[in-house]
Amino acid sequence: MQTITRRAALATPLAFAATIPAVAEAQPQETPVLRLFREWQALDDVLDALPRETSEEVLEGMIDDLYALEDRLLATPSQGALDIVAKASVAARFGLSTGTAHDHLMWAEARELLERA
């Protein structure tokens, strides 16, 4: 039988605490929602970068594609909290469609979380 000394008992929480940052920094699994989110983000970035002289027909086609991607993403079951953040971010376009004055901090935080994923 092993005797637990006071020193060993005090060291155990410290050893456990040292592993927490490694677990917290672990990258989440790429879920179907996050894969669709990355596609949505890429298409949204392309739309944002289009020159002003882009034809209405091209623009409408790309917007239709973006909305179809949004529908697929929102219909895909979430597998964790980050999926919910991704869905909320897409649904509100990172706060562009919420209309409140102080939501921007939450949406900036959501964007940062998703960029790290």
Phi, psi and omega in degrees: 000133182269135178268132178266119179276164178300319180299316179294319179296321179286330182284333183302310178299326179293319179296319178295316181299328180294337181274344184298313180301323179296319179291317182295329182273353181300138180286136178291156177295140178287105182273167175302322179297316181293325176296316178294324177300317180297321176296315180299314181299317180297315180293320178297320178296320177297315179300317179296332184266358181297140177292155182301332183276010176297135183295151179301322181297315179295314180300312180298321178297318179291322178294320176300318177298319179297315179296321178296320178294319176300315180300316179297315181298312183292334179275346181283130181298137177284145178246003180179180184296323181295328175297320178296319178299317180298314180296315179297321180294318178293313183300325182257005182049052180053040174091357181291336183249014180271324176083002178265156187283333186243014176288341187303328180292318178296318182289326175296320178294319178298316179300317180297317178300316182289327178292330179280344184281000000 
